[in-house]
Amino acid sequence: MTQQNRLSGGLIDRSQPISFRFDGKTFQGFQGDTLASALLANDVRLMGRSFKYHRPRGVFTAGSEEPNALVELRSGARQEPNTRATVTELYEGLVAKSQNRWPSLALDIMGVNDLLSPFLSAGFYYKTFMWPKSFWEKIYEPIIRNAAGLGRLSKQADPDVYDKGFLHCDLLVVGSGPAGLAAALTAARAGASILLADEDFVAGGRLNAESFTLGDNTARQWVSETVEELSNLPNVRIMTRTSVIGAFDHGVYGAVERVSDHLAVPAQDKPRQILWRIYAKRTLLCAGATERSIGFANNDRPGIMLAGALRTYVNRWAVTPGQSVALFTNNDDGLRTATDLISNGVNVAAIVDTRPQGTPVQSTKHLFGAQIINTKGHLGLESIEVRTANGSTETIACTALGVSGGWNPNVHLTCHHRGRPAWDDTIASFVPDECPPGMSVAGAANGEMTTAAALTSGANSAVKALAELEISAKPADLPLAEDAPVKLTAFWHVQGGKGRAWLDLQNDVTVKDIALAHQENFRSVEHLKRYTTLGMATDQGKTSNVPALAVMAELCGKTIPETGTTIFRPPYTPVSMGVMAGRSRGRDFRPTRHTPSHKWAEERGAAFVETGMWLRAQWFAQPGETHWRESVDREVLATRKSVGVCDVTTLGKIDVQGTDSATFLNRIYCNGFAKLPVGKVRYGLMLREDGIAMDDGTTARLSENHFVMTTTTANAVGVFRHMEFCRQCLWPDMDVQLISTTEAWAQYAIAGPNARKLLRKIVDPEFDVSNEAFPFMACGDIKVCGGLRARLFRISFSGELAFELAVPTRYGDSLMRVLMEAGREFDVVAYGTEALGVMRIEKGHAAGNELNGTTTADNLGMGRMVSAKKDSIGATLSRREGLSRDDALKLVGFKPVDKTHALNAGAHFIASGNPTDAAHDEGYMTSVAYSPGLGHYIGLGYIKEGSKRLGETVRAVNPVADTNVDVEIVSPHFVDPDGERLRA
Amino acid sequence: MIINHPLLGPRDAQEFTYLGDASLINRPDWTADDAGHQFYEYQYLRDNPAGEHRELWFHEQGDRSWLVVTRDTRTHIITNVELAPEFARKAGRSK
């Protein structure tokens, strides 16, 4: 009872049997099978339920264009929904389940939708769930979402690794059928570098599916010999299991290689899939053609498939989908399926040929001028009803039916730059017209439908493409091949059938739906697509779009080319999200940057916080501290009492050198820098050209023509880019050079009344750091720890007596350890970003919350810093009326009237007595902190005319957090307003 | 896309950061009588052509060159790439 539909021959390895499970039942297949071919071999025709009506469906194609046979493959975290059984290679232990059915595939309760189909026509959702509006979110949408969709996600993290890679070649050949192989052979022998990609797991394309000969041998033998020659050439890379998914600009192609999809679990250290970015000087599209169906009543029963696919199962996989097969065709290619079945001893019940006459196929009933008007069968085909040429009807028993409505060239990639294909009447299909630059097309993809034409056009196109690269090649010797003309009489759908005639099987679109769209005036192809969902499923309508366009054209009384096509967009076949992400997931989503003291901080059990890509120590909890505030309060108090050390390496550092450096900085910063003395540091504020504050920091003049600028951590990259723009684009003749040295120097803030005492213990004795020799805002090159070069800056973010000490990064870890050891006698503490934040708020220093991209120098209370005596970026527009109005927001401090109240950032200020609404909004709180020294919360924020309102009480309201606190407007300088400490 | 860098040869567009219209090079003279108006136009008014467009690209993941790229916005065909300082000098900019 196993593999009862298996024939002899085929490209399967009978010495390697494989057992697998489908819907809980165990089956046998062979190495070389797909899940679809193995199921057909075991006479399983029913493989899924359709999307909308839950109609029973079976395999329809033998390739990536499959609309029906979608399964949930694998189990657990690797479970993958909507996997096409037709391209799923069989492996030992494969587990698959059918989808979109409950409780089982054979008995699907949702099949009731099929009975309701008169109500579920195209546009049903648009029309029905319009009203009442409130029902949408709570009632309609949950029900529809529950009923819709096909497979289910595992909802677990993908355990596999995905990768990305880059490839370069002279010629990319897409597809390894006769045209692709002839092209690759021609180009390879000329010495060009070739990539030959095919989505299948064996090369050969359609040649693997046919029984005819090439020269004196079978087609398969020629494929083997050709592939062997190509494999041995160093300039050729054959990439099977690789789908070229898109043609992008300038010869860039995307391709997905399924490295491990054919295995139960990827091999050790191997990715599941790779997303390749291919840079091709020339590309030859040899993607072949896809067969299309014919519309007739109940043409969707399991057992009905495309005639070419049926032939593929017979020849390649030695499987007949049924013991008695009928064919329905409008062209001679469909007849090949009949002759191949007959030569394999399979009964061909009848050939229903829509053409009025021709040469009949022997050993079967060949009915010319006939049409199938209905089919019958529960969960699978049992018989067809045929209307013969003389108008009589005849019922023919069969369990499989091959349908051929002709072949559509796979023009997709030629249209990825929005090119439109042209119509070719001889094959009644679209063929490539204008291709993306560098691309040409050969073989069936170009409408050259015979094997001989494919081979010749492949070879000749390769010669032509290489000639453009000045590589001379001559066409490879090609074997003699079939050259039968395409004998096709266009036939799209049967008129007057007795049931629904399906076009798009995956989205359940019928001929009647197209008629409805036409009737309701959704006649443009783009409207047709969206109204009926034609071609919007995972198969993108590969087998259905052209027949549907033909039906619409007929209804409109236009030709098909007049009706047009929708736009082809990448990807050609569905792509997993995993391979798009590659390695950029979880922790590796972006790089993590560690500060020089990171390891030391880790040893101390620091809590870390992400600031951009950096991980910074947030606080250092001591034994016994159970709440972060305890740690932060202690760090602040200890720093203000004695001394604290903080790693400030993450601030951007830009080295500025050249004879015009001072002039340059004078234009970058809104305040003056031209006259900054050597050995001094100055605070600088830079504006964007629109007058809004961009960034701030300190810049030190180390020598006449050498400055070191610091930026905020967050803006380091943007400021550097901006300065390069100014240097190169605005003032190209200035002698200025910039380099980012953020990573080159480890920098520590040493702050607190004992900062100098601590510093003296490590600075080499020849350097005087006394207040007289090294006053506030001094800077200079020094040496520490016995000869290590260092830079010292006397700057303070905390408001304390403070220095920033920088050493080459490789000494950063050691310096932290030395400072903490040397500081032991002063009870030195390390402080993190939280304490840093508390102290800068106490001091009233602006930071990212205040320089938030909407505020001006005037808002920051630094309006007078913007020099009117010089040109600087943003100065002119900062003087615009709207940015310097009298009632502008001003940065001030806030404290709660009731000191037990907490403050929160984001609260808006409303004058006492005014209602809480947007019209009475007077500003907002930007930063808050608990000040352990003051014993209550403090805040910084912007309020209209703030500097004139000191002492006034307003409400800080945060409707989101449901808080409403009376606050007093105060100076933003909560500690040491006169700056005595930092000058000590 | 691929940008043919004048110094480094063809480079993937992913290595670059895009800024926009190369007219940003023509920064007005701050001493002009109508400087405010000129800066307003410079900052806010840009052409958005369907066709040839000169634009600024920064080779951020490379040598930090600012480039002036002439690109057709309909086809992405790039017809010219210049180093921004050379372009700027031709436009009369110096120090």
Interface residues (C-beta under 8 A of the other chain):
Chain A: F248 D249 H250 G251 V252 R277 Y279 H417 P437 D660 T663 E689 D690 V717 R721 E724 F725 Q728 C729 L730 W731 P732 D733 M734 D871 A875 T876 L877 R879 R880
Chain B: M1 I2 D12 T17 L19 L24 I25 R27 P28 W30 T31 A35 G36 F39 Y40 Y42 Q43 L56 F58 E60 R64 S65 W66 T75 H76 I77 I78 L83 A84 P85 E86 A88 R89 R93 S94 K95
